[in-house]
């Protein structure tokens, strides 16, 4: 009897040690969903930040759901050409879109035929990051934000900045707000490819660069680029030596963030959406994904927003964009 | 040298690595030689699987695919007048006429030799001076210089493959106009999209290449069969002799340098390299009229340059972390999957991996020579397949290739529209290659032009304050002037001759 009790206790012990954590993390599949591979659609090339994120997140989701997540790339149209294709896919939850603030700003500018937040619904935000201004470390004309502003004022309109091309994008809005607040005039050079943008700073063809730290981490590590301004009200710990918006006397410059969001289209059943939302939260907390996010400096601020919070964040961003677009005369 | 020998030793003693090496070599050869299914398609398919490999194996797979894919595209260019990729487009000008003359073996043999030699030379240059070359190119070539080079390239190559310079430049203009469809590189506004999200994404060059080269070729051949005019290509398995190669040594060395130089510059790569090299060969030849009729030097110029460009294109990626083209961008993804960062630190932190890749690329180029020699004796027998089977097969494969680009049937429509347009344009002696290179370089050129104007304060004359721009733009403008004067002179001469004949 004692031996039998011992065996039962041993079996229960083994069960609790190995199976309980899995049970805690596992989810009930609504109607067996997902039964087949889920497609993650990205709207840019596979090698960039979105492609890397999609693969890392897909791998984490596979562990949570036990189903494959396949990444497909549909580039073009500044990241917007894939949207109609995404919206034409069945509303069954088997296609998830990974898009950035690019979609949010396009929605705010009425550049797409669908309402962001209503027709295209966020599942979760998995990455948010701040922006910085970079210079070459061997730059002799200026070495920090203060000396850069002084140089720019002395050479009005002569200083050039590498930035992305689309007018009305988060990057352009912030750069314009920065110029206004600092009282400087900088030539914004449009680069449609990140590699060319970075190369332009490294090669001396532009004077400063607007970017996110995760994207230029290797150049920072190699001391080929140096940040001089962080677009946050306060200095983050990882960049404690870099001027913040408050330090620079520009507290009114909005802290718009680079945001990567996972979306489903309108019409996906509530139970499937809820399942994906929960799975998203579990995948985000996984060790592998946390490691990935840390490598990209995404751990510094809040990087994850669940569906209701994501919806709130996106609506807030749309309002900010619209207010700026009205000032810029892009919308009425 | 120590790095080289230790990497070579590591390669030889790594059976798993050798297995991946050959898989990538054959994969690149196959995907490179099937129109529409480029090595970029293969790279995108392979990328997720490389996450399971050792970092060296993963990066090596892409590098080897890149090398072998660039050669693979020459085979269909020579045998069927259909380039496997735009890099091989100039190879058709003399490669296919050689096939019609029964010299297909000689043409493929030349393509193999030149691809291998061009590739080996560029890998050696890469081994010697990756860092300094990359830094020089980065500093010397900003957007204005890139624009000047593209402008120069379009002017020089415009006349290639057309009956007259005017028709050549008009062909390039058609390509440039096609390149304006979609989102503009200045402020992100859409142009000529007519409310279509597909057009907003722009016209992809893969459907254009397939349409203008593959579909139009099938239509032309079909027309000739219907009219009873088709001359079936003859099979030839002779390899070019050493004497023939020795005579072309200057062209080969020149093409390697041109290819290497164009390959270093981000985005320019093997396409402009091959076209520039071919055009320069025609211009410097003492028998330019022979080009386009099956001149071996035409194949040599194109294939030496495009393979030399592959090694060079790795330089900005490895030394600076700046991918210059689609395949090197995917390769960067492979680096990042393994937590590696190509760029300034990679030579300090991952020197074994870098030398492993160099050695694999060198061996891949040598393997092309061996495999290619065997292929010369075998693949030419594809010409024995009756056209009634071959034609539809090419259309089928091209359709798959066009669809696979973005998984949309509209790309297939673009391919067929380009094919029918190409059929008529060829009859009227316009240049298919001119249209395709216009469409490809048009996007890059416009992007560089927009940036240049912003940098140069919207003053055209400021281009001439930059020495490289001044030289390239002056040469291009002089070329237009000389070409125009020649046309005017020949028209005047024929007019006078016509009067005298009366």
Interface residues (C-beta under 8 A of the other chain):
Chain A: X45 X46 X47 X48 X51 X52 X55 X71 X72 X73 X74 X75 X76 X77 X78 X80 X81 X82 X83 X84 X85 X160 X165 X166 X167 X168 X169 X187 X188 X189 X190 X191 X192 X193 X195 X196 X198 X199 X200 X202 X203 X204 X205 X206 X217 X218 X219 X221 X222 X224 X295
Chain B: X44 X47 X48 X51 X138 X139 X141 X142 X143 X182 X183 X185 X186 X187 X188 X189 X190 X197 X198 X200 X201 X202 X266 X267 X316 X320 X321 X322 X323 X324 X326 X329 X330 X331 X332 X333 X336 X337 X339 X341 X342 X343 X344 X345 X406 X407 X408 X447 X450 X451 X454 X455 X457
